[in-house]
Each structure stands twice: as structure tokens, then as C-alpha cells.
Amino acid sequence: MSVFMNYVIPATILLGVLIFVHELGHFIVAKMAGVRVLKFSLGFGPKLIGRKIGDTEYLISMLPLGGYVKPLGESPDEEIAEADKPYSLNSQSVAKRFAILAAGSVFNLLFAFLIFSSIYMVGMPMVTPHIGAVLEDSPALKAGLKAGDMVESVDGSPVELWDELSQLIEKSQGRTLALKVRRGAERMVLSVTPQPAASKNLLGESVQAYKIGISPSGGEEGQIVKRYNPLVALWKGLQDTGKWSKLTLLGMGVLIKSPIERRKDIGGPLLIGKLAGDFAQAGFLSFFVLMAMISVNLGVLNLLPVPILDGGHLFFLLIEAVKGSPVNVKMMEVAQQIGLVLLLSLMAFVFYNDITRMFIK
């Protein structure tokens, strides 16, 4: 029961919301373009529950790993009455079809942007430059820094957050820095020379970065709830959405270049379920941050030019726009079959990774 409450329910909520947002994008833009939508389903496979309202049947289906919107005339060989053709997908211009297909990913990115921006307005817990520990034989120890010190500025530039301190140290390229430090009621300026050290970046790659050998505090002084006015929060939300979009693409590049070495970094629904449960137990804000990050991931990956994904359909539309006529139906069907095989193979692989990661020690 605890597994169900702590992991299954948070994962279901997280994936359900993100799938709904994605399909809602397709649905709204299709309706705006004058396309008749026949089905809006959360999940695939047999129908669990459903209700028809107007032209659309709204469904919850058995397999929860996705969803779909079925517009009229989605398939080129679908038989459509003459009176209904103006409302079919394939009767629309390339621009309208492009907008409908791209809308799912765009809604995921907008959703992430709104979550990030809202959290910055409500208050984002952040780490302060309060030193929790100083490593032995480190530049910080040689400079006289101690656990409990609060760094207030670097070379005269005020720092309020640990990230700001880390960035200034890394950008120093080994140049000696003047750190203004508060130690109890006393203030002092200490000179420290950062040294290159092995580190891991956000993609898990080994890199050399300049460090001084300190770690943040886990106490009350080590955290602050930082709130921003709406304009700044919107800008920071946009920056975070851009940052995670870039990291998603860079991560894909790393996996393509080193698929064997990085295969354990690939996770699927079980890993998402574990993360959803862990982040939910850490608090609502942590859970929503995870939701925003995965929403960006879903939005970006769906735009990749892979047959069967939205990006694959968008790629065919671009070809149609250039050549002035639709891509050969047979060629599209073969490409989508190949894409389906690749997608099913990837799903099997990530399930295997999830199981070995979580259950086989």
C-alpha cells in the first residue's frame, strides 16, 4: 500500500497531467483550425470509460503510457463524405497541419514555463553561500576559510546564492579571488586561488572545473526562500525552460555518441515513477519542478524528426512544402513502421534498464 501511495499515485498524476497537456495542445489548435476531432484519449488500447460530447468522444484507455487525439481525415486513404472534407485534417493547408502537429510539444514547453515562473513567484528554495565543510589540503583551507563562514562577495561582487559563488569561482580560471566572509559578528577578506579539479557536469560527463574545496551547509542558514516579482519570475522561467531544452538535446547527443557507455543513464516509466515518488515526498515544489523538467523533455523529444513521433510528421510536412505535393503514402507508411519498431525496441530497452537498476543489485 505504501508503494502505491508513495510512488504509483504521484507517477500517475505526473504522467497523466503531462499527457493531457500535450494532447490538449493538439486538440485546441485542431479545433481552432476548423478540424473535426473524433477522439481525445488519455492512454492507448481498449476503452475503460468514455463519453461523447458533440463530435468528440473523450476516453480514458487501458494503457496509461501516452494518449492521442484522432482528427477526421488523419489517414490519407480514409474515406470521407464530400460534405465533411472541409473539416478533415488532410484538407487543411500545410501551415495549419504543421501548427496542429507542433501544438502538443509547444503546450508542454509552455506548461513547463508556467510552472517554473509560478515557483519563482511563490518562492524557490535555494542554497546560500554558507560553508558547511572545507576539504583537507584544499585552496579554501589554505586561505583560512572555515565551516560556518558565510561568503558575502567575490572580488566586490555580492553573492546571495551558492550557484552565484560557484559560477564566479569556476569563471576565475585560476585567478586569485578576494572573498568577503562573515564569521559570526566578524567580517574579513580572504584571498583564495581556485585549482582545477575533476568534476561532473549536468550530463554526467567528466570535466575539469576550478574549485576551492568547499561544500554548502545543510542547516537553516544554508537555505533561503527566494521570491521574484512577476516580470523577473517570467524571465527566469523562460531561462529555465530554455536551459532544460538545451540539456535535453545535448543529452540526446551524448547518448547517440556513446550509446553503450551511457546506456544506464536511460530511464523509462519505472524510473519516472520512482522520481515522482521521491520528489513528491520532498514537497509540492520539488514535485512541480520535476513535472516541469519532464514536460520540457517530452516537448523537445516529440519534435525530433523520428517517424511516428510528431517531429517525424512535421518533417514530412516540410518536404511537402518544399516539393509542392504530399510525400508518397507508401513511403510514409514504411517510415512509420520503422519508427514504430525503433520506438518499441527503445521502450523494451528502457524497461530492462529500469528493472535492472531498481531490482538487480
NULOKOL-675401 format. One record per atom (N, C-alpha, C): residue in one letter; x, y, z. Coordinates in pm, whole numbers, padded with zeros to 5 digits, always signed. Example, Ala and Ser with C-alpha at 12.3 -4.5 7.8 and 13.67 -1.06 7.14 Angstrom:
BEGIN
a+01319-00569+00780
a+01230-00450+00780
a+01320-00330+00780
s+01285-00225+00708
s+01367-00106+00714
s+01290+00003+00787
This chain:
BEGIN
m+00083-00121+00000
m+00000+00000+00000
m+00087+00126+00000
s+00200+00123+00075
s+00286+00240+00080
s+00349+00267-00056
v+00385+00161-00131
v+00439+00178-00265
v+00336+00243-00356
f+00211+00199-00342
f+00102+00254-00423
f+00083+00402-00393
m+00078+00436-00265
m+00054+00575-00225
m+00174+00665-00255
n+00295+00613-00228
n+00414+00696-00239
n+00470+00707-00380
y+00442+00607-00465
y+00503+00608-00598
y+00403+00597-00713
v+00309+00503-00703
v+00216+00482-00815
v+00128+00604-00836
i+00071+00657-00730
i-00019+00773-00743
i+00055+00897-00792
p+00172+00936-00732
p+00245+01052-00787
p+00284+01035-00933
a+00327+00914-00972
a+00367+00891-01112
a+00247+00902-01204
t+00132+00849-01159
t+00010+00856-01241
t-00033+01001-01260
i-00027+01079-01152
i-00064+01221-01161
i+00031+01294-01255
l+00162+01273-01237
l+00262+01343-01317
l+00245+01312-01466
l+00244+01183-01500
l+00233+01144-01641
l+00097+01180-01698
g-00008+01163-01618
g-00143+01196-01665
g-00156+01344-01700
v-00103+01431-01614
v-00110+01575-01640
v-00032+01612-01766
l+00090+01557-01780
l+00174+01592-01895
l+00116+01540-02026
i+00060+01420-02023
i-00005+01365-02144
i-00128+01449-02179
f-00205+01485-02077
f-00324+01567-02101
f-00286+01701-02164
v-00183+01766-02110
v-00138+01895-02164
v-00095+01880-02309
h-00019+01775-02339
h+00029+01753-02475
h-00088+01734-02573
e-00180+01645-02537
e-00292+01618-02628
e-00389+01737-02634
l-00398+01812-02525
l-00483+01932-02526
l-00431+02033-02628
g-00299+02042-02643
g-00242+02131-02743
g-00289+02093-02883
h-00276+01963-02917
h-00324+01917-03047
h-00473+01947-03064
f-00551+01918-02960
f-00697+01931-02965
f-00739+02076-02989
i-00685+02168-02908
i-00727+02308-02917
i-00692+02368-03053
v-00569+02344-03098
v-00527+02403-03226
v-00603+02339-03342
a-00633+02210-03333
a-00714+02144-03437
a-00853+02208-03445
k-00915+02230-03330
k-01049+02293-03328
k-01042+02435-03381
m-00935+02508-03345
m-00919+02645-03395
m-00901+02648-03547
a-00839+02541-03601
a-00816+02535-03745
a-00938+02484-03821
g-01044+02449-03748
g-01166+02402-03813
g-01167+02253-03843
v-01077+02177-03777
v-01071+02032-03798
v-01161+01963-03696
r-01237+01866-03743
r-01325+01789-03654
r-01243+01683-03581
v-01252+01683-03449
v-01178+01586-03367
v-01274+01476-03324
l-01240+01351-03362
l-01328+01238-03334
l-01303+01178-03195
k-01175+01173-03152
k-01144+01112-03023
k-01035+01192-02952
f-01047+01198-02820
f-00944+01255-02732
f-00925+01153-02620
s-00810+01082-02624
s-00790+00972-02530
s-00667+00992-02444
l-00683+00968-02315
l-00570+00953-02224
l-00543+00804-02213
g-00429+00760-02265
g-00397+00618-02269
g-00427+00559-02406
f-00375+00437-02426
f-00397+00364-02551
f-00476+00237-02523
g-00515+00169-02631
g-00578+00038-02617
g-00726+00046-02587
p-00780-00063-02527
p-00924-00071-02500
p-00974+00043-02411
k-01097+00087-02441
k-01158+00196-02364
k-01200+00148-02226
l-01164+00226-02123
l-01211+00199-01988
l-01342+00274-01963
i-01337+00405-01983
i-01457+00487-01974
i-01453+00591-02085
g-01567+00640-02125
g-01570+00740-02230
g-01707+00805-02241
r-01707+00922-02300
r-01834+00993-02322
r-01821+01081-02444
k-01921+01078-02529
k-01919+01159-02650
k-01991+01290-02625
i-01922+01399-02655
i-01980+01533-02644
i-01957+01602-02778
g-02065+01633-02846
g-02053+01691-02980
g-01992+01591-03076
d-01891+01633-03149
d-01825+01543-03245
d-01720+01454-03180
t-01682+01483-03056
t-01566+01420-02995
t-01604+01322-02886
e-01539+01203-02891
e-01551+01105-02784
e-01429+01120-02692
y-01453+01148-02565
y-01347+01167-02467
y-01328+01035-02391
l-01203+00984-02391
l-01178+00849-02340
l-01067+00846-02236
i-01077+00748-02147
i-00963+00703-02068
i-00944+00557-02106
s-00825+00525-02160
s-00800+00391-02212
s-00708+00313-02120
m-00695+00183-02148
m-00633+00090-02054
m-00484+00113-02033
l-00408+00137-02141
l-00263+00150-02129
l-00226+00297-02105
p-00175+00332-01985
p-00159+00473-01947
p-00034+00541-02002
l+00048+00473-02083
l+00175+00529-02126
l+00161+00614-02253
g+00077+00715-02247
g+00060+00802-02362
g-00085+00844-02379
g-00118+00892-02497
g-00252+00936-02529
g-00256+00976-02675
y-00373+01012-02723
y-00382+01053-02863
y-00507+01136-02888
v-00499+01216-02994
v-00613+01289-03048
v-00633+01239-03190
k-00754+01195-03222
k-00782+01144-03358
k-00869+01244-03433
p-00809+01316-03528
p-00889+01409-03610
p-00951+01338-03729
l-01053+01395-03783
l-01113+01343-03906
l-01011+01355-04019
g-00998+01248-04100
g-00907+01254-04215
g-00761+01248-04178
e-00728+01182-04068
e-00588+01171-04027
e-00510+01085-04125
s-00573+00978-04174
s-00508+00889-04271
s-00541+00934-04413
p-00441+00937-04501
p-00465+00983-04638
p-00568+00899-04714
d-00579+00769-04681
d-00673+00682-04752
d-00807+00666-04681
e-00832+00749-04581
e-00959+00743-04507
e-01074+00794-04595
e-01182+00719-04596
e-01299+00760-04675
e-01378+00866-04599
i-01400+00979-04664
i-01470+01091-04601
i-01578+01141-04695
a-01696+01165-04638
a-01806+01219-04719
a-01768+01358-04771
e-01816+01391-04890
e-01780+01517-04954
e-01812+01637-04865
a-01926+01629-04794
a-01968+01740-04709
a-01875+01759-04588
d-01803+01650-04549
d-01716+01657-04431
d-01571+01692-04464
k-01535+01692-04591
k-01396+01715-04629
k-01337+01848-04580
p-01416+01958-04579
p-01359+02084-04527
p-01315+02075-04381
y-01367+01973-04306
y-01336+01959-04164
y-01231+01851-04138
s-01172+01795-04244
s-01073+01688-04227
s-00932+01747-04220
l-00844+01673-04155
l-00707+01719-04136
l-00633+01735-04269
n-00647+01636-04355
n-00570+01638-04480
n-00622+01739-04582
s-00736+01802-04551
s-00786+01907-04639
s-00732+02044-04601
q-00659+02051-04490
q-00607+02179-04442
q-00474+02212-04509
s-00437+02337-04505
s-00309+02381-04561
s-00194+02321-04481
v-00075+02322-04542
v+00044+02272-04473
v+00068+02349-04344
a+00047+02480-04346
a+00070+02563-04228
a-00022+02522-04113
k-00149+02497-04143
k-00244+02458-04037
k-00208+02321-03981
r-00175+02227-04069
r-00138+02093-04022
r-00009+02098-03940
f+00083+02182-03982
f+00208+02199-03907
f+00178+02251-03766
a+00090+02351-03757
a+00054+02410-03627
a-00012+02306-03537
i-00100+02224-03594
i-00170+02122-03515
i-00072+02020-03461
l+00020+01974-03546
l+00117+01872-03504
l+00217+01926-03402
a+00258+02050-03418
a+00357+02110-03327
a+00296+02151-03194
a+00163+02166-03190
a+00098+02223-03073
a+00118+02141-02946
g+00126+02008-02957
g+00145+01926-02837
g+00274+01960-02767
s+00383+01964-02842
s+00513+01997-02783
s+00516+02142-02734
v+00457+02232-02811
v+00453+02373-02770
v+00380+02388-02637
f+00269+02316-02620
f+00194+02322-02494
f+00277+02267-02378
n+00354+02159-02402
n+00440+02106-02297
n+00545+02208-02254
l+00604+02277-02352
l+00705+02378-02320
l+00643+02497-02248
l+00524+02539-02294
l+00454+02650-02227
l+00415+02612-02084
f+00372+02488-02067
f+00334+02439-01934
f+00453+02443-01839
a+00569+02396-01888
a+00691+02400-01807
a+00729+02544-01772
f+00719+02632-01870
f+00748+02774-01848
f+00658+02833-01739
l+00529+02799-01742
l+00436+02850-01641
l+00467+02794-01502
i+00505+02666-01497
i+00540+02607-01367
i+00664+02675-01309
f+00770+02684-01390
f+00893+02747-01342
f+00866+02891-01296
s+00793+02966-01378
s+00764+03107-01345
s+00683+03118-01217
s+00583+03032-01201
s+00497+03035-01081
s+00578+03005-00956
i+00669+02907-00966
i+00750+02872-00850
i+00841+02988-00810
y+00896+03058-00909
y+00980+03174-00877
y+00898+03285-00810
m+00771+03296-00844
m+00685+03397-00780
m+00646+03355-00639
v+00612+03225-00623
v+00570+03175-00492
v+00688+03171-00395
g+00803+03131-00447
g+00922+03121-00363
g+00997+02992-00390
m+01117+03005-00443
m+01200+02890-00476
m+01304+02868-00366
p+01304+02750-00299
p+01409+02722-00200
p+01545+02716-00270
m+01640+02792-00221
m+01772+02797-00282
m+01881+02788-00176
v+01998+02745-00220
v+02110+02724-00129
v+02192+02853-00119
t+02222+02892+00004
t+02301+03014+00029
t+02451+02981+00026
p+02537+03083+00014
p+02682+03058+00018
p+02734+03040+00160
h+02666+02959+00239
h+02705+02929+00376
h+02787+02800+00372
i+02910+02805+00414
i+03001+02691+00400
i+02971+02586+00507
g+02947+02463+00460
g+02919+02353+00552
g+03043+02274+00588
a+03135+02262+00490
a+03258+02186+00515
a+03370+02238+00425
v+03492+02224+00473
v+03611+02263+00397
v+03699+02138+00384
l+03736+02104+00261
l+03815+01983+00236
l+03959+02000+00284
e+04018+01886+00324
e+04159+01886+00366
e+04248+01921+00246
d+04356+01993+00271
d+04455+02029+00169
d+04392+02103+00050
s+04285+02176+00075
s+04217+02248-00034
s+04261+02395-00034
p+04242+02464-00148
p+04271+02608-00151
p+04195+02686-00044
a+04071+02643-00014
a+03989+02712+00087
a+04052+02701+00224
l+04101+02579+00259
l+04163+02558+00390
l+04291+02641+00402
k+04369+02644+00295
k+04494+02722+00297
k+04467+02872+00309
a+04349+02915+00255
a+04315+03057+00261
a+04259+03098+00396
g+04224+02998+00480
g+04171+03029+00612
g+04021+03021+00624
l+03953+02971+00523
l+03808+02954+00530
l+03773+02840+00625
k+03658+02855+00694
k+03615+02754+00791
k+03467+02721+00772
a+03430+02602+00818
a+03289+02565+00817
a+03211+02665+00902
g+03097+02710+00851
g+03017+02810+00921
g+03034+02949+00864
d+03137+02970+00783
d+03157+03101+00719
d+03047+03127+00616
m+03006+03253+00606
m+02910+03295+00503
m+02983+03387+00406
v+02991+03347+00279
v+03058+03430+00179
v+02959+03536+00131
e+03000+03664+00142
e+02911+03775+00107
e+02942+03835-00030
s+03069+03826-00073
s+03104+03881-00204
s+03232+03816-00255
v+03248+03823-00388
v+03369+03773-00455
v+03423+03885-00542
d+03543+03931-00510
d+03604+04046-00582
d+03509+04166-00587
g+03435+04187-00478
g+03345+04301-00470
g+03207+04276-00526
s+03185+04162-00593
s+03051+04130-00647
s+02970+04055-00542
p+02858+04111-00494
p+02779+04045-00390
p+02727+03909-00437
v+02726+03812-00348
v+02667+03680-00378
v+02563+03649-00271
e+02449+03604-00317
e+02340+03568-00226
e+02311+03420-00229
l+02351+03353-00340
l+02320+03212-00360
l+02447+03133-00385
w+02444+03004-00351
w+02559+02917-00370
w+02597+02907-00518
d+02496+02902-00606
d+02523+02894-00750
d+02603+03014-00799
e+02571+03132-00745
e+02645+03253-00785
e+02791+03241-00744
l+02816+03191-00623
l+02953+03172-00574
l+03026+03071-00662
s+02962+02957-00691
s+03024+02852-00773
s+03061+02903-00911
q+02969+02981-00972
q+02995+03032-01107
q+03114+03128-01110
l+03123+03215-01009
l+03235+03310-01005
l+03368+03238-00984
i+03366+03132-00903
i+03488+03055-00880
i+03529+02981-01009
e+03432+02920-01077
e+03462+02845-01200
e+03511+02937-01312
k+03458+03061-01316
k+03498+03155-01421
k+03634+03219-01395
s+03689+03197-01276
s+03816+03263-01239
s+03933+03213-01321
q+03923+03087-01371
q+04033+03026-01447
q+04164+03025-01367
g+04151+03011-01235
g+04269+03001-01150
g+04321+03133-01098
r+04252+03243-01130
r+04295+03375-01081
r+04260+03387-00932
t+04349+03447-00853
t+04326+03464-00710
t+04206+03556-00687
l+04115+03512-00598
l+03992+03585-00570
l+03994+03640-00428
a+03928+03754-00410
a+03911+03813-00277
a+03770+03784-00229
l+03757+03698-00127
l+03626+03662-00073
l+03599+03739+00056
k+03489+03814+00056
k+03446+03881+00179
k+03360+03781+00256
v+03400+03754+00379
v+03338+03646+00457
v+03288+03700+00589
r+03168+03652+00629
r+03116+03684+00762
r+03131+03560+00849
r+03199+03576+00963
r+03221+03466+01058
r+03168+03511+01193
g+03044+03472+01224
g+02978+03523+01343
g+02952+03672+01326
a+03003+03755+01417
a+02986+03900+01407
a+03103+03965+01334
e+03204+03886+01301
e+03326+03940+01238
e+03319+03929+01087
r+03372+04029+01018
r+03384+04026+00873
r+03530+04038+00834
m+03568+03963+00729
m+03708+03963+00686
m+03715+03936+00536
v+03828+03971+00477
v+03851+03943+00336
v+03966+03843+00326
l+03941+03730+00259
l+04041+03625+00244
l+04072+03603+00096
s+04198+03581+00065
s+04241+03556-00073
s+04252+03406-00096
v+04190+03358-00202
v+04191+03215-00233
v+04217+03197-00382
t+04296+03096-00417
t+04329+03068-00557
t+04267+02936-00598
p+04160+02937-00679
p+04095+02813-00724
p+04190+02724-00802
q+04172+02593-00787
q+04253+02495-00858
q+04163+02406-00944
p+04213+02361-01061
p+04133+02271-01145
p+04113+02136-01075
a+03992+02083-01084
a+03959+01955-01021
a+03861+01878-01109
a+03869+01746-01100
a+03776+01662-01177
a+03636+01682-01124
s+03539+01693-01215
s+03401+01717-01176
s+03308+01654-01279
k+03180+01653-01250
k+03078+01603-01342
k+02985+01718-01378
n+02954+01732-01507
n+02856+01833-01546
n+02715+01775-01540
l+02614+01852-01579
l+02475+01807-01568
l+02444+01688-01658
l+02529+01663-01758
l+02510+01548-01847
l+02586+01426-01798
g+02651+01439-01681
g+02726+01326-01627
g+02862+01306-01689
e+02908+01402-01769
e+03039+01391-01833
e+03148+01440-01739
s+03265+01376-01746
s+03379+01420-01665
s+03440+01546-01725
v+03455+01648-01643
v+03511+01775-01690
v+03608+01827-01584
q+03692+01921-01626
q+03780+01992-01533
q+03717+02127-01501
a+03698+02155-01374
a+03639+02283-01331
a+03720+02338-01215
y+03725+02469-01206
y+03801+02534-01097
y+03718+02531-00969
k+03780+02481-00862
k+03714+02466-00732
k+03807+02518-00623
i+03748+02542-00504
i+03833+02581-00389
i+03819+02481-00274
g+03731+02377-00291
g+03724+02273-00189
g+03629+02302-00075
i+03509+02353-00107
i+03408+02377-00004
i+03277+02312-00046
s+03190+02285+00051
s+03056+02232+00023
s+02954+02312+00104
p+02829+02318+00055
p+02729+02401+00123
p+02679+02340+00253
s+02622+02425+00334
s+02567+02382+00462
s+02426+02326+00443
g+02392+02230+00528
g+02256+02176+00523
g+02166+02235+00630
g+02220+02328+00707
g+02142+02387+00816
g+02049+02498+00770
e+01987+02567+00867
e+01890+02673+00835
e+01956+02787+00758
e+02080+02820+00795
e+02150+02928+00724
e+02187+02888+00582
g+02180+02759+00554
g+02218+02710+00422
g+02109+02719+00318
q+01989+02764+00358
q+01879+02774+00262
q+01806+02905+00278
i+01751+02951+00166
i+01670+03072+00165
i+01557+03052+00065
v+01440+03104+00096
v+01328+03101+00001
v+01332+03232-00077
k+01365+03223-00202
k+01385+03342-00286
k+01260+03366-00370
r+01200+03485-00356
r+01082+03522-00434
r+01118+03635-00530
y+01055+03632-00648
y+01082+03732-00750
y+00952+03798-00794
n+00963+03924-00839
n+00843+03990-00891
n+00803+03922-01023
p+00677+03938-01067
p+00628+03862-01182
p+00712+03875-01309
l+00761+03994-01340
l+00839+04010-01463
l+00971+03933-01456
v+01040+03943-01342
v+01165+03868-01326
v+01137+03718-01324
a+01028+03679-01257
a+00993+03536-01249
a+00965+03479-01389
l+00894+03557-01472
l+00866+03511-01609
l+00996+03496-01688
w+01088+03591-01671
w+01216+03583-01742
w+01296+03462-01697
k+01298+03437-01564
k+01372+03323-01512
k+01305+03193-01553
g+01172+03192-01561
g+01100+03073-01608
g+01136+03042-01752
l+01147+03148-01834
l+01187+03131-01974
l+01329+03078-01983
q+01418+03131-01899
q+01557+03084-01898
q+01566+02937-01861
d+01490+02896-01758
d+01493+02756-01715
d+01438+02664-01824
t+01331+02708-01891
t+01275+02626-01999
t+01377+02610-02112
g+01446+02719-02145
g+01550+02713-02247
g+01666+02626-02204
k+01705+02637-02076
k+01818+02560-02025
k+01789+02410-02031
w+01670+02369-01987
w+01637+02226-01987
w+01612+02173-02127
s+01565+02260-02217
s+01551+02219-02358
s+01688+02190-02417
k+01783+02279-02391
k+01920+02261-02441
k+01982+02135-02382
l+01963+02113-02252
l+02021+01995-02187
l+01960+01866-02243
t+01830+01869-02276
t+01766+01752-02336
t+01832+01716-02468
l+01854+01817-02552
l+01918+01793-02683
l+02063+01749-02666
l+02137+01814-02574
l+02275+01775-02550
l+02283+01632-02495
g+02189+01599-02408
g+02184+01463-02354
g+02159+01359-02462
m+02070+01391-02556
m+02046+01301-02669
m+02173+01284-02751
g+02245+01394-02771
g+02370+01388-02847
g+02472+01299-02779
v+02484+01309-02647
v+02578+01226-02571
v+02541+01079-02584
l+02412+01047-02574
l+02367+00907-02585
l+02391+00851-02724
i+02372+00935-02827
i+02394+00889-02964
i+02543+00862-02988
k+02629+00949-02932
k+02773+00933-02950
k+02828+00814-02870
s+02773+00791-02751
s+02825+00683-02665
s+02710+00599-02611
p+02639+00527-02699
p+02519+00454-02654
p+02549+00341-02556
i+02665+00275-02571
i+02697+00163-02483
i+02739+00213-02345
e+02830+00311-02345
e+02881+00363-02218
e+02772+00432-02136
r+02676+00497-02205
r+02575+00575-02133
r+02439+00506-02126
r+02433+00376-02158
r+02302+00308-02164
r+02231+00307-02029
k+02308+00307-01919
k+02246+00303-01787
k+02184+00437-01748
d+02215+00542-01826
d+02156+00673-01798
d+02015+00685-01854
i+01975+00588-01937
i+01842+00593-01999
i+01741+00533-01904
g+01635+00606-01877
g+01531+00557-01788
g+01394+00564-01853
g+01301+00486-01800
g+01165+00481-01855
g+01061+00505-01748
p+00942+00449-01766
p+00830+00474-01674
p+00859+00437-01529
l+00932+00327-01507
l+00960+00287-01368
l+01051+00388-01298
l+01150+00438-01372
l+01238+00540-01315
l+01161+00669-01290
i+01076+00706-01385
i+00993+00826-01366
i+00904+00810-01244
g+00849+00686-01226
g+00766+00659-01109
g+00843+00677-00980
k+00966+00626-00978
k+01048+00641-00857
k+01080+00788-00831
l+01120+00860-00937
l+01150+01002-00921
l+01027+01080-00874
a+00911+01049-00934
a+00787+01118-00895
a+00758+01098-00748
g+00776+00973-00700
g+00751+00946-00558
g+00850+01016-00468
d+00979+01010-00505
d+01083+01075-00424
d+01062+01226-00417
f+01033+01288-00532
f+01015+01433-00536
f+00886+01473-00464
a+00781+01392-00475
a+00655+01423-00406
a+00675+01420-00255
q+00754+01323-00206
q+00781+01315-00063
q+00867+01432-00015
a+00946+01489-00106
a+01029+01605-00071
a+00946+01733-00061
g+00824+01733-00119
g+00738+01851-00111
g+00676+01885-00245
f+00569+01965-00240
f+00496+02001-00362
f+00585+02075-00462
l+00668+02168-00413
l+00752+02244-00504
l+00848+02154-00580
s+00909+02059-00510
s+01001+01965-00575
s+00928+01883-00680
f+00806+01840-00648
f+00727+01760-00742
f+00694+01840-00868
f+00660+01967-00851
f+00626+02051-00967
f+00750+02085-01049
v+00866+02099-00983
v+00990+02120-01058
v+01019+01999-01147
l+01002+01878-01091
l+01020+01756-01171
l+00922+01751-01286
m+00796+01788-01259
m+00695+01788-01364
m+00733+01882-01477
a+00786+01999-01441
a+00828+02095-01544
a+00944+02041-01625
m+01041+01979-01559
m+01157+01924-01629
m+01116+01814-01727
i+01028+01724-01683
i+00985+01615-01771
i+00896+01668-01882
s+00820+01774-01854
s+00737+01836-01958
s+00825+01892-02070
v+00937+01957-02033
v+01032+02005-02133
v+01087+01887-02213
n+01126+01782-02142
n+01180+01662-02205
n+01083+01604-02306
l+00956+01592-02265
l+00852+01538-02354
l+00831+01627-02475
g+00828+01758-02451
g+00806+01851-02562
g+00917+01849-02664
v+01042+01849-02616
v+01157+01852-02707
v+01171+01721-02782
l+01163+01609-02710
l+01184+01478-02775
l+01077+01449-02880
n+00955+01498-02858
n+00848+01476-02956
n+00871+01552-03085
l+00958+01652-03083
l+00986+01730-03203
l+01102+01673-03285
l+01167+01569-03234
l+01276+01507-03309
l+01220+01444-03437
p+01293+01455-03549
p+01241+01405-03678
p+01246+01253-03689
v+01176+01186-03598
v+01170+01040-03597
v+01030+00998-03641
p+01020+00911-03744
p+00887+00865-03787
p+00807+00811-03670
i+00681+00839-03667
i+00579+00805-03567
i+00568+00909-03457
l+00676+00986-03430
l+00666+01099-03338
l+00612+01220-03414
d+00567+01321-03340
d+00518+01444-03404
d+00624+01505-03494
g+00751+01498-03451
g+00859+01554-03530
g+00875+01486-03665
g+00848+01355-03670
g+00854+01284-03797
g+00748+01333-03894
h+00626+01353-03843
h+00518+01407-03927
h+00550+01549-03972
l+00609+01627-03883
l+00647+01764-03920
l+00754+01763-04030
f+00844+01667-04023
f+00948+01655-04125
f+00886+01625-04262
f+00786+01535-04265
f+00718+01505-04391
f+00643+01628-04444
l+00588+01707-04353
l+00519+01829-04395
l+00616+01930-04456
l+00736+01939-04400
l+00836+02029-04456
l+00875+01985-04597
i+00888+01854-04617
i+00917+01802-04751
i+00803+01836-04847
e+00679+01820-04798
e+00562+01854-04881
e+00563+02001-04918
a+00598+02087-04823
a+00600+02231-04851
a+00706+02265-04955
v+00821+02196-04951
v+00929+02224-05046
v+00896+02172-05186
k+00845+02047-05193
k+00821+01987-05325
k+00685+02022-05384
g+00596+02078-05300
g+00466+02123-05350
g+00361+02015-05362
s+00391+01894-05313
s+00293+01784-05316
s+00321+01691-05198
p+00219+01616-05152
p+00238+01529-05036
p+00342+01421-05062
v+00406+01377-04955
v+00502+01266-04963
v+00426+01139-04999
n+00490+01051-05076
n+00429+00924-05116
n+00376+00849-04994
v+00249+00807-04999
v+00184+00741-04885
v+00259+00613-04845
k+00299+00535-04946
k+00370+00410-04917
k+00501+00437-04843
m+00573+00541-04887
m+00699+00577-04821
m+00674+00618-04676
m+00567+00694-04652
m+00535+00735-04516
m+00500+00615-04429
e+00425+00521-04486
e+00386+00402-04409
e+00507+00319-04370
v+00600+00300-04465
v+00722+00224-04436
v+00804+00294-04328
a+00818+00428-04341
a+00894+00505-04242
a+00832+00494-04104
q+00698+00499-04098
q+00631+00491-03968
q+00642+00352-03908
q+00643+00248-03992
q+00662+00113-03941
q+00802+00097-03882
i+00901+00154-03951
i+01038+00151-03899
i+01045+00228-03767
g+00980+00345-03766
g+00977+00425-03644
g+00911+00352-03529
l+00803+00277-03558
l+00733+00201-03454
l+00822+00092-03397
v+00893+00022-03485
v+00985-00083-03440
v+01094-00023-03351
l+01150+00091-03394
l+01254+00157-03314
l+01200+00201-03178
l+01077+00256-03179
l+01016+00303-03054
l+00989+00187-02959
l+00935+00076-03011
l+00907-00041-02927
l+01037-00100-02873
s+01140-00100-02957
s+01271-00151-02912
s+01327-00064-02800
l+01313+00068-02815
l+01360+00160-02712
l+01282+00141-02582
m+01149+00122-02594
m+01067+00101-02476
m+01108-00027-02403
a+01134-00134-02479
a+01178-00259-02417
a+01312-00239-02347
f+01400-00161-02411
f+01533-00137-02356
f+01524-00057-02226
v+01441+00049-02224
v+01433+00131-02103
v+01365+00055-01989
f+01268-00032-02023
f+01208-00117-01919
f+01313-00210-01859
y+01396-00267-01946
y+01504-00354-01899
y+01600-00275-01809
n+01636-00156-01853
n+01724-00071-01771
n+01662-00039-01637
d+01532-00003-01639
d+01462+00030-01515
d+01464-00088-01418
i+01434-00205-01470
i+01425-00325-01385
i+01561-00360-01328
t+01665-00360-01412
t+01798-00394-01362
t+01849-00290-01263
r+01814-00161-01288
r+01859-00054-01198
r+01792-00064-01063
m+01663-00098-01062
m+01584-00090-00939
m+01580-00222-00860
f+01593-00336-00930
f+01570-00463-00861
f+01690-00557-00862
i+01786-00534-00952
i+01902-00624-00957
i+02025-00548-00908
k+02078-00590-00799
k+02193-00522-00738
k+02324-00581-00790
